[in-house]
Amino acid sequence: MFVASAGPLGEGTGGAVRYYSLARYALLDALRLFGVGRGHRVLLPSFLCREVLAPITMLGATPCWYEIEPGLTPVGSPDMWPEAAVVLAINYFGFAQDMAPFVAYSHRTGAKIIEDNAHGYLSRDAQGRWLGTRAPLGLFSLRKTIRIPDGAALSVNEALLVKGLPEQLPFDENGLHQAQVLKTRMRHIPLIGSRLLRIATFTARGIRKYKTGSAAPLSDPLLETQIGVAPNPWIGLLSAVAQLDNGSEIVRRREAYSRCALEGQRCGVAPVFTILPDHCVPYGYPFRGDDSGCASMRRVAGRMGFDLVAWPNLPNVFERPFPAYYRNVFMVNFLW
Ligand SMILES: Cc1ncc(COP(=O)(O)O)c(C=O)c1O
């Protein structure tokens, strides 16, 4: 049974939350709270977006890596992972990561755990615990769940860490990305807004493909070193979070997932996760597929009013070639 009004933010042991424009800033403050700086190592899964590296680089720290299985759990035993000051556990696509290997690693090395729940606002694990509250610090990228220009949060789940937290930054327009402002304005044009935005996006992708050979924006190495916009959260963030009907949103996402799973079988693509666990609230429908499966799923996504994206935008710095199964993951994005 889901409770319609309850949400994960503020429910950690410490109960403190700070809001930002992007989850990268939440990670920056999380690393600072753990005293990470020059010379420290931060252990990350090698299957992640290159953007996540920026806060680590900005603090002068060094990333080190653990690898990920096709089912998006860590490869092998945490006894083999390199030593680091902090380790990041990611709930990919809103599916709960098993925290046990991270706790074991933390016991062995003294590393602090950050739960990266950028994808999983409203999602819970098999025990009913909110994702993002299962480690001392949890990250949320709210803009990935709610259609808003920006929005992210850091959940401080350990009372002792609260006293080191900086003041909440003002909620204003400083952190806004101009492209997001334009998209939001377009979407709010009565009656035709959503359609207009879809046509504009389709046209922009076509022009980009013609000019660069890729419909998606070319991956920018600067994403690994800079964040690019200010950290201040958007002025409308808290009311957007309050207005979200959590119960309906949970049902909507789970229903969209079930429908995509059926369509996925028809299109011949393979789901990344074989089941949708009871309390999971998915970011989207992640799958692996070839060009033709992807083209079919893109049509399915379009009919459902959704977008299809490739994920992730892998970092450049990993020493070894990535396994092939890192490079064929796509997601029907349930953002509404
Ligand atoms: C797993 C994960 N963590 C963190 C982030 C950063 O989120 P944001 O774009 O809000 O900074 C992303 C997305 O880039 C992500 O996919």
The ligand as an SDF file (V2000), in Angstrom:
LIG
                    3D

 16 16  0  0  0  0  0  0  0  0999 V2000
   23.0400    8.4980  -11.5110 C   0  0  0  0  0  0  0  0  0  0  0  0
   23.1100   10.0010  -11.6360 C   0  0  0  0  0  0  0  0  0  0  0  0
   23.5380   10.7130  -10.5810 N   0  0  0  0  0  0  0  0  0  0  0  0
   23.6080   12.0470  -10.6200 C   0  0  0  0  0  0  0  0  0  0  0  0
   23.2690   12.7410  -11.7670 C   0  0  0  0  0  0  0  0  0  0  0  0
   23.3620   14.2270  -11.7810 C   0  0  0  0  0  0  0  0  0  0  0  0
   22.0690   14.7950  -11.7690 O   0  0  0  0  0  0  0  0  0  0  0  0
   21.8790   16.3060  -12.1780 P   0  0  0  0  0  0  0  0  0  0  0  0
   21.8040   16.3350  -13.6730 O   0  0  0  0  0  0  0  0  0  0  0  0
   20.6170   16.7630  -11.5230 O   0  0  0  0  0  0  0  0  0  0  0  0
   23.0760   17.0370  -11.6880 O   0  0  0  0  0  0  0  0  0  0  0  0
   22.8300   12.0430  -12.8990 C   0  0  0  0  0  0  0  0  0  0  0  0
   22.5210   12.7190  -14.1540 C   0  0  0  0  0  0  0  0  0  0  0  0
   23.3160   13.3460  -14.7720 O   0  0  0  0  0  0  0  0  0  0  0  0
   22.7540   10.6340  -12.8250 C   0  0  0  0  0  0  0  0  0  0  0  0
   22.3220    9.9180  -13.8830 O   0  0  0  0  0  0  0  0  0  0  0  0
  1  2  1  0
  2  3  1  0
  2 15  2  0
  3  4  2  0
  4  5  1  0
  5  6  1  0
  5 12  2  0
  6  7  1  0
  7  8  1  0
  8  9  2  0
  8 10  1  0
  8 11  1  0
 12 13  1  0
 12 15  1  0
 13 14  2  0
 15 16  1  0
M  END
$$$$
